[in-house]
Amino acid sequence: MGMFLRFIFSIIFAMITSFAALQAESSITTLIALAIAFTPLALTFRTLSARRAKKVALFAAAYEAIGVPAGSARFAHQEGDTLIVLNPNTRKISLSVSGESKVYGYDEVREWDARKVSRTGGAVGFGGVGTIAAGSQNIAASMKADRETGLFLTMRDIEHPQWRVSMFDASDRARWAEILRQELSEGGVAA
């Protein structure tokens, strides 16, 4: 969310500064103002590109760690900065969340749960300050519900015992619950 707001503010800043630059008397002043206007936007694009490249490399390494060519796994799910990949042949699971990756054997999975937390109700505010306060409470409740929605895996691992793979689509959660049930509980018969 922070990057998105930064991007929007960069665009607004660029538009306002560009308008001021067009009103300038000299062409040098105009060029300087335009350079200042688009610098935050360029830096934002650069940051986003670097993050994307890092995420792609991390996910490729997660695939490779369990012996599957990147992007070719039969059982894989990537959403946001989270990834889960299963290799039924080696009986390995690769998990990647927020820049941290780890590989586990099927026998190291203690439990899993695919769940959705709904945001119920909502605060209502009256007047300027009340509306702002209610809005911030509603946003906080929505963000908390998002953090508690997905596929949760509890592993036999002291350092990182629980992993959350982002899955907002109900059909994805149901599919992965069935994949894990068949692969882990029924001996790997997922078709």
PLY file of the C-alpha trace (Angstrom):
ply
format ascii 1.0
element vertex 191
property float x
property float y
property float z
element edge 190
property int vertex1
property int vertex2
end_header
0.00 0.00 0.00
2.86 2.38 0.77
4.36 2.05 -2.70
0.98 2.70 -4.30
0.49 5.92 -2.31
4.04 6.98 -3.11
3.32 6.42 -6.80
0.08 8.47 -6.66
1.76 11.33 -4.79
4.62 11.28 -7.31
2.16 11.65 -10.17
0.31 14.49 -8.43
3.60 16.23 -7.63
4.73 15.83 -11.25
1.48 17.28 -12.57
1.53 20.30 -10.26
5.20 21.03 -10.87
4.78 20.56 -14.62
1.97 23.08 -14.63
4.18 25.53 -12.75
7.01 24.85 -15.19
4.82 25.70 -18.16
4.03 29.04 -16.56
7.74 29.88 -16.18
9.25 32.74 -18.14
12.50 31.12 -19.30
13.14 27.75 -20.90
15.93 26.93 -18.40
13.53 27.40 -15.50
11.01 25.21 -17.29
13.56 22.42 -17.81
14.71 22.54 -14.19
11.13 22.47 -12.93
10.28 19.51 -15.18
13.38 17.64 -13.99
12.34 18.23 -10.39
8.76 17.22 -11.21
9.56 13.83 -12.68
12.44 12.77 -10.40
10.16 11.24 -7.70
8.23 9.39 -10.38
11.42 8.00 -11.93
12.71 6.92 -8.50
9.41 5.19 -7.77
9.59 3.26 -11.06
13.19 2.31 -10.33
12.28 1.04 -6.86
9.33 -0.95 -8.21
11.50 -2.50 -10.94
14.18 -3.48 -8.42
11.59 -5.05 -6.11
10.04 -6.98 -8.98
13.43 -8.29 -10.14
14.28 -9.37 -6.59
10.92 -11.14 -6.23
11.33 -12.94 -9.58
14.82 -14.14 -8.58
13.59 -15.27 -5.16
10.69 -17.21 -6.67
12.97 -18.81 -9.28
15.27 -19.94 -6.46
12.27 -21.36 -4.57
11.32 -23.47 -7.60
14.92 -24.59 -8.13
15.33 -25.56 -4.47
12.81 -28.38 -4.87
13.97 -29.47 -8.32
11.29 -27.88 -10.49
12.05 -25.53 -13.41
10.68 -22.04 -12.67
7.06 -21.65 -13.64
6.52 -25.30 -14.59
5.32 -26.80 -11.32
2.04 -28.67 -11.37
1.20 -27.39 -7.91
2.23 -23.77 -7.44
0.52 -20.61 -6.26
1.97 -17.11 -6.27
0.08 -14.10 -4.97
1.60 -10.83 -3.86
4.94 -11.56 -2.23
4.01 -15.13 -1.28
4.62 -18.44 -3.05
4.00 -22.12 -2.42
5.36 -24.85 -4.72
4.97 -28.61 -4.27
7.07 -31.26 -5.95
5.29 -34.62 -5.55
8.31 -36.52 -6.91
10.71 -35.31 -4.21
7.92 -34.80 -1.64
9.16 -31.26 -0.98
7.34 -27.99 -0.36
8.95 -24.63 -1.06
7.50 -21.61 0.72
8.41 -18.00 0.10
6.94 -15.07 2.02
8.17 -11.46 2.05
11.69 -12.25 0.90
12.19 -15.32 3.09
12.19 -18.79 1.53
12.46 -22.26 2.97
12.10 -25.85 1.76
10.37 -28.54 3.81
9.64 -32.20 3.38
6.03 -33.37 3.39
6.64 -34.97 6.79
7.51 -31.58 8.31
4.00 -30.19 7.81
2.13 -30.36 11.11
-1.14 -28.84 9.89
-2.62 -26.52 7.32
-5.70 -24.37 7.19
-7.26 -22.40 4.35
-9.40 -19.65 5.80
-11.06 -16.35 5.06
-11.73 -13.78 7.71
-14.58 -11.48 6.81
-14.71 -7.91 7.92
-18.04 -7.44 9.60
-19.83 -4.24 10.36
-17.99 -1.01 10.13
-17.63 2.17 12.06
-19.81 5.12 11.10
-18.67 8.64 11.79
-20.47 11.95 11.82
-18.82 15.22 10.99
-15.32 15.67 9.63
-13.28 14.22 12.48
-15.73 11.40 13.16
-15.76 10.36 9.52
-11.96 10.30 9.39
-11.76 8.28 12.61
-14.38 5.80 11.39
-12.63 5.49 8.04
-9.30 4.70 9.68
-10.97 2.07 11.90
-12.60 0.46 8.87
-9.29 0.41 6.97
-7.52 -1.14 9.96
-10.22 -3.83 10.28
-10.00 -4.57 6.56
-6.20 -4.88 6.67
-6.43 -7.20 9.69
-8.96 -9.40 7.86
-6.64 -9.53 4.83
-3.71 -10.61 7.04
-5.82 -13.41 8.49
-7.03 -14.69 5.10
-5.09 -17.25 3.10
-3.44 -20.65 3.36
-1.70 -21.18 6.70
0.86 -23.94 7.16
2.30 -24.92 10.52
5.68 -26.57 10.10
8.06 -28.54 12.30
10.41 -25.55 12.49
11.48 -23.59 15.55
12.64 -20.51 13.62
9.59 -20.10 11.37
6.77 -22.37 12.57
3.88 -20.74 10.69
3.66 -19.53 7.10
0.86 -17.59 5.45
0.42 -17.85 1.69
-1.84 -15.11 0.39
-5.00 -16.56 -1.20
-7.93 -14.19 -1.46
-9.91 -16.26 -3.98
-12.13 -18.87 -2.31
-11.64 -21.36 -5.16
-7.85 -21.14 -4.74
-8.15 -21.84 -1.02
-10.46 -24.81 -1.63
-8.16 -26.18 -4.36
-5.08 -25.94 -2.15
-6.85 -27.50 0.83
-7.67 -30.48 -1.41
-4.16 -30.63 -2.91
-2.61 -30.69 0.57
-5.15 -33.24 1.80
-4.36 -35.59 -1.09
-0.60 -35.01 -1.18
0.09 -35.03 2.56
-2.68 -37.11 4.12
-3.48 -39.59 1.37
0.04 -40.30 0.15
0.29 -38.14 -2.95
-2.59 -38.99 -5.20
-3.47 -35.45 -6.29
-4.37 -35.49 -9.96
0 1
1 2
2 3
3 4
4 5
5 6
6 7
7 8
8 9
9 10
10 11
11 12
12 13
13 14
14 15
15 16
16 17
17 18
18 19
19 20
20 21
21 22
22 23
23 24
24 25
25 26
26 27
27 28
28 29
29 30
30 31
31 32
32 33
33 34
34 35
35 36
36 37
37 38
38 39
39 40
40 41
41 42
42 43
43 44
44 45
45 46
46 47
47 48
48 49
49 50
50 51
51 52
52 53
53 54
54 55
55 56
56 57
57 58
58 59
59 60
60 61
61 62
62 63
63 64
64 65
65 66
66 67
67 68
68 69
69 70
70 71
71 72
72 73
73 74
74 75
75 76
76 77
77 78
78 79
79 80
80 81
81 82
82 83
83 84
84 85
85 86
86 87
87 88
88 89
89 90
90 91
91 92
92 93
93 94
94 95
95 96
96 97
97 98
98 99
99 100
100 101
101 102
102 103
103 104
104 105
105 106
106 107
107 108
108 109
109 110
110 111
111 112
112 113
113 114
114 115
115 116
116 117
117 118
118 119
119 120
120 121
121 122
122 123
123 124
124 125
125 126
126 127
127 128
128 129
129 130
130 131
131 132
132 133
133 134
134 135
135 136
136 137
137 138
138 139
139 140
140 141
141 142
142 143
143 144
144 145
145 146
146 147
147 148
148 149
149 150
150 151
151 152
152 153
153 154
154 155
155 156
156 157
157 158
158 159
159 160
160 161
161 162
162 163
163 164
164 165
165 166
166 167
167 168
168 169
169 170
170 171
171 172
172 173
173 174
174 175
175 176
176 177
177 178
178 179
179 180
180 181
181 182
182 183
183 184
184 185
185 186
186 187
187 188
188 189
189 190
